Amino acid sequence: DLTMKNILITGGSGFIGSHLVRLMVTKYPDYNIVNLDKLTYAGNPENLKDIEDKGNYVFERVDIVDADAVFKVFEKYDFSGVIHLAAESHVDRSISNPNEFIMTNVVGTLNLLNAARTSWGSNFSDKVFYHVSTDEVYGSLGDEGFFYEDTAYDPRSPYSASKASSDHIVRAYYHTFGMPVKISNCSNNYGSHQFPEKLIPLMINNIKKNKPLPVYGEGLNVRDWLWVVDHARAIDEIFHRGKVGETYNIGGHNEWKNIDLVHLLCDTMDEKLGREPGTARKLITFVKDRAGHDLRYAIDATKIKNELGWVPSVTFEEGLSKTVDWYLENEEWLENVTSGSYRNYYQDQYQNR
Ligand code: NAD
């Protein structure tokens, strides 16, 4: 349908991307949503099983590091908007393999900017290039204070340094070429469909299986947790109504010390599984702290609230309870993503097309 607006979402088969694709495909039937994803270990088409047959959804298996392949996709569809989420996203993996993070997060973002710029020429009216980023670019806080949109960047892990680099390049394309860019920096997300290497699904999975619960250091690091569906709602607002050239911080005003969060998860799981109170807490095992582990992240999300009226839709207790229920009800998903069997299946599928 030539009258439909083509919107590119990169990384749509991942955790946050799949929630965003679901929201956009459902809420905007007059958009054609093109999901561009390489399907790394973190990308799982199964995450979009419920919407993949909708007429306004298309999948393109592309590696954003491959500039030619990215250009071809921009030639095939005349995109009016880009929402870029594809990234290597796990800090621990960036410590063991930094190079892949620079390639995907920095070079990949550059390739997308260049493809958009070539495809749009100098006609930027009604165009948006939206880069989804993290609060980790701001570095680490002490016990006090918050990250604001104008907090100086101070990334400390290869992951956050790669995201900071890409933010800077996106902003440079705004100032230098007038590209219509938007950036958001969000705190830690939790929810369904998150790869179980990340804290919350890892703990849920291990509690269920009575396996040790590894907690870094003494568990004193503080993170601000936001329900992934609320992040997707914020992205929708910023994409449509945020100001070009601006940054928006997104957060839940919901700070937890890791150890307190793990305790809460243990108690929630004991209750939901009908186990004796205190059972899961016995599984907690303190492990050597992550190298360069940032102490505390906390977002001031006043700007997005005042300008766009966005606030989280659920309390942490509600969001966490829904999340635990989802992992308990989707045992097969958990088994399959950890064993890599979906990945192999879809690898074959898409290779043979
Ligand atoms: P994720 O790891 O679950 O998903 C990343 C997706 O990107 C996967 O589908 C993967 O296949 C795809 N991808 C990776 N490399 C690619 C490449 N070279 N080409 C094409 N696709 C590729 O990540 P997530 O947690 O959903 O994060 C999405 C975005 O949001 C990232 O940019 C991340 O930096 C940002 N972010 C995440 C959080 C969080 O708490 N998870 C918080 C703030 C910001």
Boltz pocket constraint, residues with backbone or C-beta under 6 A from the ligand:
constraints:
  - pocket:
      binder: B
      contacts: [[A, 10], [A, 11], [A, 12], [A, 13], [A, 14], [A, 15], [A, 16], [A, 17], [A, 36], [A, 37], [A, 38], [A, 39], [A, 40], [A, 41], [A, 42], [A, 43], [A, 44], [A, 62], [A, 63], [A, 64], [A, 65], [A, 84], [A, 85], [A, 86], [A, 87], [A, 88], [A, 89], [A, 90], [A, 104], [A, 108], [A, 132], [A, 133], [A, 134], [A, 135], [A, 163], [A, 185], [A, 186], [A, 187], [A, 188], [A, 189], [A, 190], [A, 193], [A, 195]]
      max_distance: 6.0
